[in-house]
Amino acid sequence: MKTKSRLLARSALSLALLFGAAHSLAETLRISAIPDEAPTELQRKFKPLGDYLEKETGLKVQFTPVSDYAAVVEGLAAKKIDMAWLGGFTFVQAKIRTHGTATPIVQRAEDEKFLSKFIVPADSPAKTLADLKGKNFAFGSPSSTSGHLMPRHFLLKDGINPDKDFKNVAFSGAHDATVAFVASGKADGGVLNASVMDKLLEKGDANAKRVKIIATTPPYFDYNWTVRPELDPALTKKLTDAFLKLDAANPAHKELMDLQRASKYIATKATNYDGIEAAARDAGLIK
């Protein structure tokens, strides 16, 4: 009888611990983002947003930085991340990885017509993209929409094949790193997210002062907030509503919106990124 009592007590304790862990998890919103900028900058950007979402959802918000783009996709697929800030291409990868169950909910108005900027050192004689043939070139991350996929797509449309026409192609890993590559002479040219380039110029970044812009891509859809498969629909609605009511003219929202470089948030849908998926397939980046 004593043995049976001990077993029942252990079972009760195990269930209590399991319930407690599940309860704790249910009270936490786990968010992440593609590492398209330095980790310290990502933390700075998302702290006010996390505080806002805690108030709006009643949940504790846990921001988890990751080392590469693929980790965010896998985190969503494994349901270890509830919501993530993705680029258009990363969303396409997440959609494929989750068999269409990862769902984009909102994007900034700016993401409807996003741009990439091609840069060269400030003293470079290059004036056009064709002038970079035979030179060293830097993209951002291989999975970056604005730092690789769409610039590659537009280069190919202009008759420039990066793999054949550039002397060497490097991947810096992040947009600010691409600027550093070009500014230091590690690359003769590079391409990055237009929003990050604007931000670096506005803050007087030393590397940004040592480069110049020679070309800009046509517009395309890019970043969004995506929720993981099977996230509670009520929570998904709370999150969507929280983003949609952010107002850049509201002083309480100003810091948050400025850090996100957003004029406002708008609803989005998976089909907005069909063009990104087609470009990735054309470039052989997904099969």
Secondary structure, DSSP 8 states (H G I E B T S, - for coil): -HHHHHHHHHHHHHHHHHHHHHHHHHTEEEEEE---S-HHHHHHHHHHHHHHHHHHHSSEEEE---SSHHHHHHHHHTTS-SEEEE-HHHHHHHHHHTTT--EEEEEEGGGGGB-EEEEEETT----SGGGGTTSEEEES-TT-IIIIIHHHHHHHHTT--HHHHSSEEEE-SSHHHHHHHHHHTS-SEEEEEHHHHHHHHHTT-HHHHTEEEEEE---B---EEEE-TT--HHHHHHHHHHHHT--TTSTTTHHHHHHHT-S-EEE--GGGGHHHHHHHHHTTS--
